[in-house]
Structures are given as C-alpha cells and as structure tokens.
C-alpha cells in the first residue's frame, strides 16, 4: 500500500471511529436523559436503574460519574417510594426494600471510590462524599435489620451479606467522619449474627471473618465459642478446637456444649487421665452434678481406679435408682477386677474364691443395667456370659449364650 493510500485509509478509519463514538455518546446521553425523566416522574424507576447498569457493563463507562449518579438517584428513588408505601401501610415487599437499601449503599460507596481515583490529582476535594454519607447514615440501621430479617427467613447467605456490609461501612472512607468503630455499639452484635450465618452455612471463612468483633458481644459470647469450636473442628484444627472448648468450659461450665465434647475428644484418644482432669474441673464447680460424677466414674473405670469408681456409682444409685450408667460402671469395676485376678499367675483356692466373690458382686449391678438398658446388649452380654459361666448358673448361661449366638447370626 502506497503512502497516499495508507493516509486515506487511516483518515477514513479515524472519521468512522469519530462517527461511532459520536453515535455512542449521543445514545448514552439519550439514555441518561430518559432515565432522569423516569426518576423525576417516579415511574419506570426500575427501568432507569436497568438502563444505567447496562451502560456500566461497557468498560469505557466504568468511571463515568454521570452514569453512576443517575444510577444512584434511580436506586434512591426506589427506596424512598418503597419506604413511603410501607409508611402508608400500602402493600410492598419488605425484602425488596431491604435489598434496595443495600444497593443504595453499594452504589454510593462505588461513587466515593471513583471520586477517590479521579481526585488523586485534584487536591482531594470530594463533591459527593459528605452529601452521600449524611444521607446514608440515616438508613444504615436497615442493613442490620435486613440481616435479621433474612435470618428469620433462614436465608443465611443473604443475611450475611447485609450484616457484613453493615460492619464494613465502619471501615469505609465514605463514613470516616462518623467513626463508627468507636461510636456504634451495635457492631459486635452485627458481627455475632454474621458469624452465626457463616456457621449455619457451614462456611468457615464467613464464620471466622468477624470473630474478633463478635467476641466483644458479651451477650452471645457463650454461643460464639460454640460456633468457633465447631468451625475449627470442621477445619480439622484440633489445637484451636480444644483451646476453644477449654475456654468455653472455663467460662461456662454448666453449658451443655463444652464439657461433653471435651470428654468425647479425650475418650476417643483413650486419654483417660485428661478426661479425669476435665471431670474434676467440672466437679469443682458443682460437686453434686450427676453428669459430672458419672463421667468421673467412667474415667476412673478406664484408669483402673475401681474402688473410687464404685464409691461414686453407689452414691449415684442411692440418689437415682434408674441411673443405668452407674450400675454399668460399678458392675464393670468388679468384673474387671475379677478378670485381672483370674489372669494372674499362680493358682490357689483363695485366689479363686476372691475371683468368684468379685463376679458375685458384679452380678446384681450388671443384671440391673440389663433391665434398665436392654438395647445396650453390646455392653452387658459378654460380662454376664462370663459371670454366669464362672458362677455355674446353667439356666442363665444358656439363655445368654443363645442370645449372643443369635446376635452373631444377624
């Protein structure tokens, strides 16, 4: 291509490009003007919003302040119209009003972000910041209320978005002059509910995001520690799981969550010594609590401290004749002693008499446990089988032998 032809090509291209840009700008101005007309008249306001959002899908328009301001006015108008309908007790979707409020915050926050970018070389003067902040601060509680509204509807993802936005506004330059982190006492509660939403969604990231703030909400601190513990368990973070359970148990020993999970963890690890320490900590708070006492007896049983275990179980049975686990632990304490003694080296009539005596002491406890917990065959069947065999109780032995055989077949 000759120089002349190349020049002609670029001139035509430049002319067409200019024409295209002019057409685009004209269409853009026309859409903005139409949207403003809709907003002014208060009809087709949703359409005005859609028109502006469509313009913003073009990357060229991303920082176009005229489009953003028009969008802001459209969303603002929708909110004010909806709010008026609710005030007049006219039919209106409450959820939609909350969503519109959230959109209003998002749009004005974006306008402030764009202003920050555009004003980097303009002495940091903001045209809209104070105006928008002063307007939005009145409606900021609706972000919190919207979160609670969606929690009530069990829409936890939506609720989390509202609560997260409520909390994050405290860190935005747009609201810097209000210093929400120092003045807003509702933030810890919002953080707690945000954690709750993350917990309900089984989303560790969302659960842990506002932990620091949520722990400042003393009203819900007990439940906060529960949610954190379960989240750490979900993440297989054993160290934090145990640390949180221990903190919760120290602060709220009577709450039904922390103690049984600590015992379950140490029992699963067969760390009976640590389990006994937890039980003793519990009993130092409430020495008469039956759950704490039966738990201690179980730890003692597994550690081989049979005499102390039997003593605790007998005291529990004296208070509650229907406490099945007390009969089991006492019965197994005698039974285990008999088995251990029977395995000892050296056969003597006296030792055999002691073995049989221990089986006889175990028998009434195990039979009572069977009556109280007939569905727990895996716990009472083999001990009773052994006891009946050693005590030559033919009828009882045959019955339980048959029972065990039938169970094996199934």
C-alpha positions as CSV (number, residue, x, y, z in Angstrom):
1,X,0.0,0.0,0.0
2,X,1.4,3.4,-1.0
3,X,1.8,6.2,1.5
4,X,-1.1,8.1,-0.1
5,X,-3.4,5.1,0.1
6,X,-2.3,4.4,3.7
7,X,-3.1,8.0,4.6
8,X,-6.5,7.8,3.0
9,X,-7.2,4.5,4.9
10,X,-6.4,6.0,8.3
11,X,-8.3,9.2,7.6
12,X,-11.4,7.1,6.7
13,X,-10.9,4.9,9.8
14,X,-10.5,7.9,12.0
15,X,-13.6,9.5,10.6
16,X,-15.7,6.3,11.1
17,X,-14.3,5.9,14.6
18,X,-15.2,9.5,15.4
19,X,-18.7,9.0,14.0
20,X,-19.1,5.7,16.0
21,X,-18.0,7.5,19.2
22,X,-20.4,10.3,18.5
23,X,-23.3,7.9,18.0
24,X,-22.4,6.1,21.2
25,X,-22.2,9.4,23.2
26,X,-25.5,10.5,21.8
27,X,-27.1,7.2,22.7
28,X,-25.6,7.4,26.1
29,X,-26.8,11.0,26.7
30,X,-30.2,10.0,25.4
31,X,-30.4,7.0,27.9
32,X,-29.2,9.2,30.8
33,X,-31.8,11.9,29.9
34,X,-34.5,9.3,29.6
35,X,-33.6,7.7,32.9
36,X,-33.6,11.1,34.6
37,X,-37.1,11.7,33.2
38,X,-38.3,8.4,34.7
39,X,-36.8,9.3,38.0
40,X,-38.3,12.8,38.0
41,X,-41.8,11.4,37.3
42,X,-41.4,8.5,39.6
43,X,-42.4,5.9,37.1
44,X,-40.3,3.2,35.4
45,X,-37.7,3.8,38.1
46,X,-36.6,0.2,37.9
47,X,-36.1,0.6,34.2
48,X,-34.0,3.7,34.8
49,X,-31.8,1.6,37.0
50,X,-31.5,-1.2,34.4
51,X,-30.6,1.3,31.7
52,X,-27.7,2.7,33.8
53,X,-26.5,-0.7,34.8
54,X,-26.4,-1.7,31.2
55,X,-24.3,1.3,30.3
56,X,-21.9,0.3,33.1
57,X,-21.3,-3.1,31.6
58,X,-19.2,-1.3,29.0
59,X,-15.7,-0.9,30.5
60,X,-15.4,2.5,28.9
61,X,-18.2,3.8,31.1
62,X,-17.0,2.2,34.4
63,X,-15.8,5.5,35.8
64,X,-18.4,7.7,34.2
65,X,-19.7,9.8,37.1
66,X,-22.9,10.9,35.3
67,X,-24.0,7.3,34.8
68,X,-23.2,6.5,38.5
69,X,-25.0,9.5,39.8
70,X,-28.1,8.7,37.7
71,X,-28.0,5.1,38.9
72,X,-27.7,6.4,42.5
73,X,-30.7,8.6,42.0
74,X,-32.7,5.7,40.5
75,X,-32.0,3.4,43.4
76,X,-32.5,6.1,45.9
77,X,-35.9,7.0,44.4
78,X,-37.0,3.3,44.5
79,X,-36.1,3.1,48.2
80,X,-37.9,6.3,49.1
81,X,-41.0,5.2,47.1
82,X,-41.0,1.8,48.8
83,X,-40.4,3.3,52.2
84,X,-43.4,5.6,51.7
85,X,-45.6,2.7,50.8
86,X,-44.7,0.9,53.9
87,X,-45.3,4.0,56.0
88,X,-48.7,4.4,54.4
89,X,-49.3,0.7,55.1
90,X,-49.7,0.0,51.4
91,X,-48.7,-3.4,50.0
92,X,-45.0,-3.6,49.4
93,X,-42.3,-6.3,49.6
94,X,-40.3,-5.7,52.7
95,X,-37.4,-7.9,51.4
96,X,-37.3,-5.8,48.3
97,X,-37.0,-2.6,50.3
98,X,-34.0,-4.1,52.3
99,X,-32.4,-5.2,49.0
100,X,-32.9,-1.7,47.6
101,X,-31.3,-0.1,50.7
102,X,-28.3,-2.4,50.3
103,X,-28.0,-1.5,46.6
104,X,-28.1,2.2,47.5
105,X,-25.2,1.8,49.9
106,X,-23.2,-0.2,47.2
107,X,-23.7,2.4,44.5
108,X,-22.8,5.3,46.7
109,X,-19.8,3.5,48.0
110,X,-18.7,2.9,44.4
111,X,-19.2,6.6,43.6
112,X,-16.9,7.5,46.5
113,X,-14.3,5.0,45.3
114,X,-14.4,6.6,41.8
115,X,-14.2,10.1,43.3
116,X,-11.1,9.0,45.2
117,X,-9.5,7.8,41.9
118,X,-10.5,10.9,40.0
119,X,-9.4,13.3,42.7
120,X,-5.9,12.0,43.1
121,X,-4.6,14.9,41.2
122,X,-7.3,17.4,42.3
123,X,-6.3,18.2,45.8
124,X,-8.6,15.5,47.3
125,X,-11.8,17.5,47.0
126,X,-15.0,15.4,47.1
127,X,-18.2,16.6,45.6
128,X,-20.4,13.8,46.9
129,X,-18.8,12.2,50.0
130,X,-20.4,14.3,52.7
131,X,-23.7,14.5,51.0
132,X,-24.0,10.8,50.4
133,X,-22.6,9.9,53.9
134,X,-25.1,12.2,55.6
135,X,-28.0,10.7,53.6
136,X,-27.0,7.1,54.1
137,X,-26.3,7.2,57.8
138,X,-30.0,7.6,58.4
139,X,-30.7,4.3,56.7
140,X,-27.6,2.4,57.8
141,X,-29.6,0.5,60.5
142,X,-31.6,-1.1,57.7
143,X,-28.6,-3.1,56.7
144,X,-28.6,-4.6,60.2
145,X,-32.3,-5.0,60.2
146,X,-32.2,-6.5,56.8
147,X,-29.7,-9.1,58.1
148,X,-32.0,-10.0,61.0
149,X,-35.0,-10.2,58.6
150,X,-33.3,-12.7,56.3
151,X,-32.0,-14.7,59.3
152,X,-35.7,-15.0,60.3
153,X,-36.4,-16.3,56.8
154,X,-33.4,-18.7,57.2
155,X,-31.8,-17.1,54.1
156,X,-28.4,-17.1,55.8
157,X,-26.3,-16.1,52.7
158,X,-28.4,-13.0,52.1
159,X,-28.4,-12.2,55.8
160,X,-24.6,-12.5,55.9
161,X,-24.3,-10.1,53.0
162,X,-26.3,-7.5,54.8
163,X,-24.6,-7.8,58.1
164,X,-21.1,-7.9,56.5
165,X,-21.9,-4.7,54.6
166,X,-23.2,-3.1,57.8
167,X,-19.9,-3.9,59.6
168,X,-17.7,-2.9,56.7
169,X,-19.2,0.5,56.3
170,X,-17.4,1.4,59.5
171,X,-14.1,1.0,57.7
172,X,-15.1,2.9,54.5
173,X,-13.6,6.4,53.8
174,X,-17.1,7.4,52.9
175,X,-18.2,7.3,56.5
176,X,-14.9,8.2,58.1
177,X,-16.2,11.3,59.9
178,X,-18.8,9.2,61.7
179,X,-16.1,7.0,63.3
180,X,-18.5,4.0,63.6
181,X,-15.8,1.7,65.0
182,X,-15.8,3.9,68.2
183,X,-19.4,5.1,68.3
184,X,-21.5,2.2,67.1
185,X,-22.2,-0.2,69.9
186,X,-24.2,-2.4,67.6
187,X,-21.2,-3.6,65.6
188,X,-20.3,-6.5,67.9
189,X,-23.9,-7.8,67.7
190,X,-23.9,-7.5,64.0
191,X,-20.6,-9.4,63.9
192,X,-22.1,-12.1,66.1
193,X,-25.1,-12.6,63.8
194,X,-22.7,-12.6,60.8
195,X,-20.7,-15.4,62.5
196,X,-24.0,-17.2,63.2
197,X,-24.9,-17.0,59.4
198,X,-21.5,-18.3,58.5
199,X,-21.9,-21.2,61.0
200,X,-25.4,-22.1,59.7
201,X,-24.0,-22.1,56.1
202,X,-21.0,-24.3,57.3
203,X,-18.7,-21.7,55.7
204,X,-15.6,-21.5,57.8
205,X,-14.3,-18.4,56.1
206,X,-17.6,-16.5,56.7
207,X,-17.8,-17.8,60.3
208,X,-14.3,-16.7,61.2
209,X,-14.3,-13.4,59.3
210,X,-15.7,-11.2,62.0
211,X,-14.7,-13.3,65.0
212,X,-12.7,-10.6,66.7
213,X,-15.6,-8.2,66.8
214,X,-18.2,-10.8,67.6
215,X,-16.3,-11.9,70.7
216,X,-16.9,-8.3,72.1
217,X,-20.6,-9.1,72.2
218,X,-20.7,-10.4,75.7
219,X,-24.4,-11.3,75.5
220,X,-23.7,-14.0,72.9
221,X,-20.1,-14.9,73.8
222,X,-21.0,-18.4,75.0
223,X,-22.7,-19.3,71.7
224,X,-19.8,-17.6,69.8
225,X,-17.4,-20.0,71.4
226,X,-19.6,-22.9,70.4
227,X,-19.7,-21.8,66.8
228,X,-15.9,-21.3,66.7
229,X,-15.3,-24.7,68.2
230,X,-17.5,-26.4,65.7
231,X,-15.9,-24.4,62.9
232,X,-12.4,-25.4,64.0
233,X,-13.5,-29.0,64.1
234,X,-14.8,-28.7,60.6
235,X,-11.4,-27.4,59.5
236,X,-9.6,-30.2,61.4
237,X,-7.8,-27.6,63.5
238,X,-7.5,-29.7,66.7
239,X,-5.4,-27.3,68.6
240,X,-7.9,-24.4,68.2
241,X,-10.8,-26.7,68.7
242,X,-9.6,-27.9,72.1
243,X,-8.5,-24.4,73.1
244,X,-11.9,-23.0,72.4
245,X,-13.7,-25.9,74.2
246,X,-11.5,-25.3,77.2
247,X,-12.1,-21.6,77.1
248,X,-15.8,-22.2,76.8
249,X,-15.8,-24.7,79.6
250,X,-13.8,-22.5,81.9
251,X,-16.2,-19.6,81.4
252,X,-19.5,-21.6,81.1
253,X,-19.0,-24.9,82.8
254,X,-22.8,-25.5,83.1
255,X,-23.4,-25.0,79.4
256,X,-24.2,-28.4,77.8
257,X,-21.9,-28.0,74.8
258,X,-18.3,-27.8,76.0
259,X,-18.0,-30.4,78.7
260,X,-19.3,-33.5,76.8
261,X,-17.2,-32.6,73.7
262,X,-14.0,-32.4,75.8
263,X,-14.8,-35.7,77.3
264,X,-15.7,-37.2,73.9
265,X,-12.4,-36.0,72.4
266,X,-10.2,-37.4,75.2
267,X,-12.2,-40.6,75.3
268,X,-11.7,-41.0,71.6
269,X,-8.0,-40.6,72.2
270,X,-8.2,-43.0,75.2
271,X,-6.6,-40.2,77.2
272,X,-8.5,-41.1,80.4
273,X,-6.1,-39.0,82.5
274,X,-7.0,-35.8,80.7
275,X,-10.7,-36.8,80.8
276,X,-10.4,-37.2,84.6
277,X,-8.9,-33.8,84.9
278,X,-11.8,-32.3,83.0
279,X,-14.3,-34.2,85.2
280,X,-12.5,-32.9,88.3
281,X,-12.6,-29.3,86.9
282,X,-16.4,-29.7,86.4
283,X,-16.9,-31.1,89.9
284,X,-15.0,-28.2,91.4
285,X,-17.8,-26.0,90.0
286,X,-20.7,-28.3,91.0
287,X,-19.8,-31.3,93.2
288,X,-23.3,-32.7,93.1
289,X,-23.9,-32.7,89.4
290,X,-24.8,-36.2,88.3
291,X,-23.4,-35.9,84.8
292,X,-20.1,-34.7,86.1
293,X,-20.0,-37.5,88.7
294,X,-20.9,-40.4,86.3
295,X,-18.3,-39.0,83.9
296,X,-15.7,-39.1,86.5
297,X,-16.6,-42.7,87.4
298,X,-16.2,-43.7,83.7
299,X,-12.7,-42.1,83.6
300,X,-11.8,-43.9,86.9
301,X,-13.1,-47.2,85.5
302,X,-10.8,-46.9,82.4
303,X,-7.9,-45.9,84.6
304,X,-8.4,-48.9,86.8
305,X,-9.2,-46.9,89.9
306,X,-12.1,-49.3,90.7
307,X,-12.7,-48.6,94.4
308,X,-13.2,-44.9,93.8
309,X,-15.4,-45.6,90.8
310,X,-17.6,-48.0,92.8
311,X,-17.9,-45.4,95.6
312,X,-19.2,-42.7,93.2
313,X,-21.6,-45.1,91.5
314,X,-23.1,-46.3,94.7
315,X,-23.7,-42.7,95.8
316,X,-25.4,-42.0,92.5
317,X,-27.6,-45.2,92.7
318,X,-28.6,-44.2,96.2
319,X,-29.9,-40.9,94.8
320,X,-31.3,-42.3,91.5
321,X,-32.3,-46.0,91.2
322,X,-32.8,-45.6,87.4
323,X,-29.3,-44.3,86.6
324,X,-28.2,-47.1,84.3
325,X,-24.6,-46.0,83.7
326,X,-23.9,-46.0,87.4
327,X,-24.9,-49.8,87.6
328,X,-22.7,-50.5,84.5
329,X,-19.6,-48.7,85.8
330,X,-19.8,-50.3,89.2
331,X,-20.5,-53.7,87.7
332,X,-17.6,-53.4,85.3
333,X,-15.3,-52.3,88.1
334,X,-16.0,-55.6,90.0
335,X,-15.9,-57.6,86.8
336,X,-12.6,-56.2,85.6
337,X,-11.0,-56.9,88.9
338,X,-12.2,-60.5,88.7
339,X,-10.8,-60.9,85.2
340,X,-7.5,-59.4,86.1
341,X,-7.2,-61.5,89.2
342,X,-8.1,-64.6,87.3
343,X,-5.3,-64.0,84.8
344,X,-2.7,-63.6,87.5
345,X,-0.1,-66.3,87.7
346,X,-0.3,-68.9,90.3
347,X,-3.4,-70.9,91.1
348,X,-4.7,-71.1,94.6
349,X,-8.1,-71.8,96.2
350,X,-8.1,-68.5,98.0
351,X,-7.4,-66.5,94.8
352,X,-10.2,-68.5,93.0
353,X,-12.6,-67.6,95.9
354,X,-11.7,-64.0,95.5
355,X,-12.4,-64.1,91.8
356,X,-15.8,-65.7,92.4
357,X,-16.6,-63.2,95.1
358,X,-15.9,-60.3,92.7
359,X,-18.1,-61.9,90.0
360,X,-20.9,-62.2,92.6
361,X,-20.5,-58.5,93.5
362,X,-20.6,-57.6,89.8
363,X,-23.7,-59.7,89.0
364,X,-26.5,-57.6,90.5
365,X,-25.2,-54.4,89.0
366,X,-24.9,-56.0,85.5
367,X,-28.3,-57.6,85.7
368,X,-29.9,-54.3,86.8
369,X,-28.1,-52.5,84.0
370,X,-29.5,-55.0,81.5
371,X,-33.0,-54.3,82.7
372,X,-32.6,-50.6,82.5
373,X,-30.8,-50.7,79.1
374,X,-32.0,-53.8,77.3
375,X,-30.9,-52.3,73.9
376,X,-27.3,-52.0,75.0
377,X,-26.6,-55.7,74.6
378,X,-23.0,-55.0,73.4
379,X,-22.2,-53.7,76.9
380,X,-23.8,-56.3,79.2
381,X,-23.9,-59.5,77.2
382,X,-20.3,-60.7,77.4
383,X,-19.8,-59.7,81.0
384,X,-22.9,-61.6,82.0
385,X,-21.9,-64.5,79.9
386,X,-18.6,-64.7,81.7
387,X,-20.2,-64.2,85.2
388,X,-22.8,-66.9,84.6
389,X,-20.2,-69.3,83.3
390,X,-17.9,-68.9,86.3
391,X,-20.7,-69.0,88.9
392,X,-22.2,-72.1,87.3
393,X,-25.6,-70.5,86.6
394,X,-26.7,-73.0,83.9
395,X,-30.1,-71.7,83.1
396,X,-28.9,-68.0,82.9
397,X,-25.8,-69.1,81.0
398,X,-27.8,-71.0,78.3
399,X,-30.2,-68.1,77.8
400,X,-27.4,-65.5,77.3
401,X,-25.3,-67.9,75.2
402,X,-28.3,-68.3,72.9
403,X,-28.8,-64.6,72.8
404,X,-25.2,-64.0,71.8
405,X,-25.3,-66.7,69.1
406,X,-28.5,-65.2,67.6
407,X,-26.9,-61.8,67.6
408,X,-23.8,-63.0,65.8
409,X,-26.0,-64.5,63.1
410,X,-27.8,-61.2,62.5
